Amino acid sequence: MNSHLTLKQYRNLDLFLFAVMLLLFEWIIATAASRWFPGQPYTVSLVSAITTIVLMRWGPWAAIHAALGGLVYCVVSSAEPRHYLIYIVGNLFAMLSLILLKGFGHKKIRDNVLLSLLFGEATLLFMQLGRAIVALALGSKLPECLAFFTTDALSGLFTVVLVWITRRLDGIFENQISYLLRVQKEQKEEEGGN
């Protein structure tokens, strides 16, 4: 029996595990916000942080996590139907970060602390912008649309911290195809040295 995963199996398992983490953390955070701190003007979310990490690892597959984060938030907070559109479709604007990945390259973003942190913040800003645009298109007033930026400011701090931590861990904040090729090369060098 073959104990090695194919690239597709590895990717699917990896995406699934990040989705489970996102579901669990977002459910806990949204439950705490809606039940224990309902009057607070600020929200906290790990969706942008996890989406940023998955963007680095698998590129456009992170759209699953961006949309899933919006869905979980809406379900837990008993949102109105229009909010499902705002959060799910709005979060998909995070995919604009793919332009940064293409422009700078995975390696340069991963290796440069400032670029890594800016990449995470850009992902969050694209999500917030997406929510504001969708809300505006659905008839929301401008102050309500601007609130997507102000009430979610703490998420930016969490995104920076999580990106900073994960970029220091080998293979976590890294394009996974490059990572697998690097690990395979290192294993071959070790075998050749023995």
The 8 nearest C-alpha neighbors of each residue, nearest first, counted from 0:
[[1, 2, 3, 4, 5, 8, 9, 6],
 [2, 0, 3, 4, 5, 8, 6, 9],
 [1, 3, 0, 4, 5, 8, 9, 6],
 [4, 2, 1, 5, 0, 9, 6, 8],
 [5, 3, 8, 9, 6, 2, 7, 1],
 [4, 6, 8, 7, 9, 3, 10, 2],
 [5, 7, 9, 8, 10, 4, 176, 11],
 [6, 8, 10, 5, 9, 11, 4, 12],
 [9, 7, 5, 11, 10, 6, 4, 12],
 [8, 10, 6, 12, 7, 11, 4, 13],
 [11, 9, 13, 7, 8, 12, 6, 14],
 [10, 12, 14, 8, 13, 9, 15, 7],
 [13, 11, 15, 9, 10, 14, 8, 16],
 [12, 14, 10, 16, 15, 11, 9, 17],
 [15, 13, 11, 17, 12, 16, 10, 18],
 [14, 16, 18, 12, 13, 17, 11, 19],
 [17, 15, 19, 13, 18, 14, 12, 20],
 [16, 18, 20, 14, 19, 15, 21, 13],
 [19, 17, 15, 21, 16, 20, 22, 14],
 [18, 20, 16, 22, 21, 17, 23, 15],
 [21, 19, 17, 23, 18, 22, 24, 16],
 [20, 22, 18, 24, 19, 23, 25, 17],
 [23, 21, 19, 25, 20, 24, 26, 18],
 [22, 24, 20, 26, 21, 25, 19, 27],
 [25, 23, 27, 21, 26, 22, 20, 28],
 [24, 26, 28, 22, 27, 23, 21, 29],
 [25, 27, 29, 23, 24, 28, 22, 30],
 [28, 26, 24, 30, 25, 29, 31, 23],
 [27, 29, 25, 31, 30, 26, 24, 32],
 [30, 28, 32, 26, 31, 27, 25, 72],
 [31, 29, 27, 33, 32, 28, 34, 26],
 [30, 32, 35, 28, 34, 29, 33, 27],
 [33, 31, 36, 29, 30, 37, 34, 35],
 [32, 34, 37, 30, 31, 76, 36, 29],
 [35, 33, 31, 32, 30, 37, 36, 29],
 [34, 36, 31, 32, 37, 33, 30, 38],
 [35, 37, 32, 38, 39, 34, 33, 31],
 [38, 36, 33, 32, 39, 34, 35, 31],
 [39, 37, 36, 40, 33, 32, 35, 41],
 [38, 40, 41, 37, 36, 42, 32, 150],
 [39, 41, 150, 38, 42, 37, 149, 151],
 [42, 40, 150, 39, 151, 43, 153, 152],
 [43, 41, 151, 150, 44, 153, 40, 32],
 [44, 42, 154, 153, 151, 41, 45, 28],
 [43, 45, 154, 46, 25, 42, 28, 47],
 [44, 46, 48, 47, 49, 25, 154, 158],
 [47, 45, 49, 68, 48, 44, 50, 65],
 [46, 48, 50, 123, 49, 45, 51, 122],
 [49, 47, 158, 51, 45, 50, 46, 52],
 [48, 50, 52, 46, 51, 47, 45, 53],
 [49, 51, 47, 53, 48, 52, 61, 65],
 [52, 50, 54, 48, 49, 53, 119, 47],
 [51, 53, 49, 55, 54, 50, 172, 56],
 [52, 54, 56, 50, 61, 55, 51, 57],
 [55, 53, 58, 51, 61, 52, 57, 56],
 [54, 56, 52, 53, 174, 173, 58, 57],
 [55, 57, 174, 53, 175, 173, 54, 58],
 [58, 56, 54, 53, 60, 55, 174, 59],
 [57, 59, 54, 60, 55, 61, 56, 97],
 [60, 58, 61, 62, 54, 57, 94, 97],
 [59, 61, 62, 58, 57, 63, 54, 53],
 [62, 60, 54, 59, 63, 64, 53, 50],
 [61, 63, 65, 60, 64, 59, 91, 66],
 [64, 62, 61, 66, 65, 67, 60, 18],
 [65, 63, 67, 61, 62, 66, 50, 68],
 [64, 66, 62, 90, 68, 67, 63, 50],
 [67, 65, 87, 69, 68, 63, 64, 90],
 [66, 68, 64, 70, 69, 65, 63, 71],
 [69, 67, 71, 65, 66, 70, 46, 64],
 [68, 70, 87, 86, 72, 66, 67, 71],
 [69, 71, 67, 73, 68, 72, 87, 74],
 [72, 70, 74, 68, 73, 69, 75, 67],
 [71, 73, 69, 75, 70, 74, 29, 76],
 [74, 72, 78, 70, 76, 71, 75, 77],
 [73, 75, 71, 77, 76, 72, 70, 78],
 [76, 74, 72, 77, 73, 71, 30, 29],
 [75, 77, 73, 78, 74, 33, 72, 29],
 [78, 76, 74, 75, 73, 79, 72, 33],
 [79, 77, 73, 76, 82, 74, 80, 83],
 [78, 80, 82, 81, 77, 83, 73, 76],
 [79, 81, 83, 82, 78, 84, 73, 85],
 [82, 80, 84, 83, 79, 85, 137, 78],
 [83, 81, 85, 84, 80, 79, 78, 86],
 [84, 82, 80, 81, 86, 85, 87, 73],
 [85, 83, 82, 81, 87, 88, 86, 80],
 [84, 86, 82, 130, 89, 133, 83, 134],
 [87, 85, 69, 89, 83, 84, 90, 88],
 [86, 88, 66, 69, 90, 84, 89, 83],
 [87, 89, 91, 84, 90, 85, 86, 66],
 [90, 88, 129, 130, 86, 85, 91, 87],
 [89, 91, 126, 92, 65, 87, 88, 86],
 [90, 92, 93, 88, 89, 65, 94, 62],
 [91, 93, 129, 94, 126, 90, 125, 89],
 [94, 92, 125, 122, 126, 91, 95, 90],
 [93, 95, 96, 92, 97, 91, 62, 59],
 [96, 94, 97, 93, 98, 92, 125, 122],
 [97, 95, 94, 99, 98, 122, 93, 100],
 [96, 98, 100, 95, 99, 94, 101, 58],
 [97, 99, 101, 96, 100, 95, 102, 94],
 [100, 98, 102, 96, 97, 101, 103, 118],
 [101, 99, 97, 104, 98, 103, 102, 105],
 [100, 102, 98, 104, 99, 103, 97, 105],
 [101, 103, 99, 100, 104, 98, 97, 105],
 [104, 102, 100, 101, 99, 107, 108, 105],
 [105, 103, 100, 101, 107, 106, 102, 108],
 [106, 104, 108, 107, 100, 109, 174, 55],
 [105, 107, 109, 108, 104, 110, 173, 174],
 [106, 108, 110, 109, 104, 105, 111, 103],
 [109, 107, 115, 114, 105, 111, 106, 110],
 [110, 108, 106, 107, 111, 115, 105, 173],
 [111, 109, 107, 108, 106, 112, 115, 166],
 [110, 112, 114, 108, 113, 109, 107, 115],
 [113, 111, 115, 114, 116, 110, 109, 163],
 [112, 114, 116, 115, 111, 117, 108, 118],
 [113, 115, 117, 108, 111, 116, 112, 118],
 [116, 114, 118, 108, 112, 113, 117, 109],
 [115, 117, 119, 113, 118, 159, 114, 120],
 [116, 118, 120, 114, 119, 115, 121, 113],
 [119, 117, 121, 115, 116, 120, 114, 122],
 [120, 118, 116, 122, 117, 121, 51, 158],
 [119, 121, 117, 123, 122, 118, 155, 124],
 [122, 120, 124, 118, 123, 119, 117, 125],
 [123, 121, 93, 119, 125, 120, 124, 96],
 [122, 124, 126, 120, 47, 121, 125, 127],
 [125, 123, 121, 127, 126, 122, 128, 120],
 [124, 126, 93, 128, 122, 92, 123, 127],
 [127, 125, 90, 93, 129, 123, 92, 124],
 [128, 126, 124, 130, 129, 125, 147, 148],
 [127, 129, 125, 131, 126, 130, 124, 132],
 [130, 128, 89, 126, 92, 132, 127, 131],
 [129, 131, 89, 85, 127, 133, 128, 132],
 [130, 132, 144, 128, 134, 129, 133, 135],
 [133, 131, 135, 129, 134, 130, 128, 136],
 [134, 132, 136, 130, 85, 135, 131, 89],
 [135, 133, 137, 131, 139, 136, 132, 85],
 [134, 136, 139, 132, 138, 137, 133, 131],
 [137, 135, 133, 134, 138, 132, 139, 131],
 [138, 136, 134, 135, 139, 133, 81, 85],
 [139, 137, 135, 136, 134, 140, 133, 141],
 [140, 138, 135, 134, 137, 143, 141, 144],
 [139, 141, 143, 142, 138, 144, 135, 134],
 [140, 142, 144, 143, 145, 139, 135, 131],
 [143, 141, 145, 144, 140, 146, 139, 147],
 [142, 144, 146, 141, 145, 140, 139, 147],
 [145, 143, 131, 141, 146, 142, 147, 134],
 [144, 146, 142, 147, 143, 148, 141, 131],
 [147, 145, 149, 143, 148, 144, 150, 142],
 [146, 148, 145, 127, 144, 149, 150, 151],
 [149, 147, 146, 151, 145, 127, 150, 152],
 [148, 150, 146, 152, 151, 147, 145, 41],
 [149, 151, 41, 146, 152, 42, 147, 148],
 [150, 152, 42, 149, 154, 153, 148, 41],
 [151, 153, 154, 149, 155, 150, 148, 156],
 [154, 152, 155, 156, 151, 43, 157, 42],
 [153, 155, 43, 157, 44, 152, 156, 151],
 [156, 154, 158, 153, 157, 152, 120, 159],
 [155, 157, 159, 153, 154, 158, 160, 152],
 [156, 158, 154, 160, 155, 159, 161, 153],
 [157, 159, 48, 155, 161, 156, 160, 162],
 [160, 158, 156, 162, 116, 157, 161, 163],
 [159, 161, 163, 157, 158, 162, 164, 156],
 [162, 160, 164, 158, 163, 159, 165, 157],
 [161, 163, 165, 159, 164, 160, 166, 158],
 [162, 164, 160, 161, 166, 165, 159, 167],
 [165, 163, 161, 162, 167, 166, 160, 168],
 [166, 164, 162, 168, 167, 172, 163, 171],
 [165, 167, 172, 163, 168, 164, 162, 109],
 [166, 168, 165, 164, 169, 163, 172, 171],
 [169, 167, 165, 166, 171, 170, 164, 172],
 [170, 168, 171, 167, 166, 172, 173, 165],
 [169, 171, 173, 172, 178, 168, 175, 174],
 [170, 172, 173, 169, 168, 165, 166, 56],
 [173, 171, 166, 165, 52, 170, 55, 56],
 [172, 174, 170, 56, 171, 55, 175, 109],
 [175, 173, 56, 177, 55, 176, 178, 57],
 [176, 174, 178, 56, 177, 173, 179, 57],
 [175, 177, 179, 178, 174, 180, 56, 57],
 [178, 176, 180, 175, 174, 179, 181, 173],
 [177, 179, 175, 181, 176, 180, 170, 174],
 [180, 178, 182, 176, 181, 177, 175, 183],
 [179, 181, 183, 177, 178, 182, 184, 176],
 [180, 182, 178, 184, 179, 183, 177, 185],
 [183, 181, 185, 179, 184, 180, 186, 178],
 [182, 184, 180, 186, 181, 185, 179, 187],
 [183, 185, 181, 187, 182, 186, 180, 188],
 [186, 184, 182, 188, 187, 183, 189, 181],
 [187, 185, 189, 183, 188, 184, 182, 190],
 [186, 188, 190, 184, 189, 185, 191, 183],
 [189, 187, 191, 185, 186, 190, 192, 184],
 [188, 190, 186, 192, 187, 191, 185, 193],
 [189, 191, 187, 193, 192, 188, 186, 185],
 [190, 192, 188, 189, 193, 187, 186, 185],
 [191, 193, 189, 190, 188, 187, 186, 185],
 [192, 190, 191, 189, 188, 187, 186, 185]]
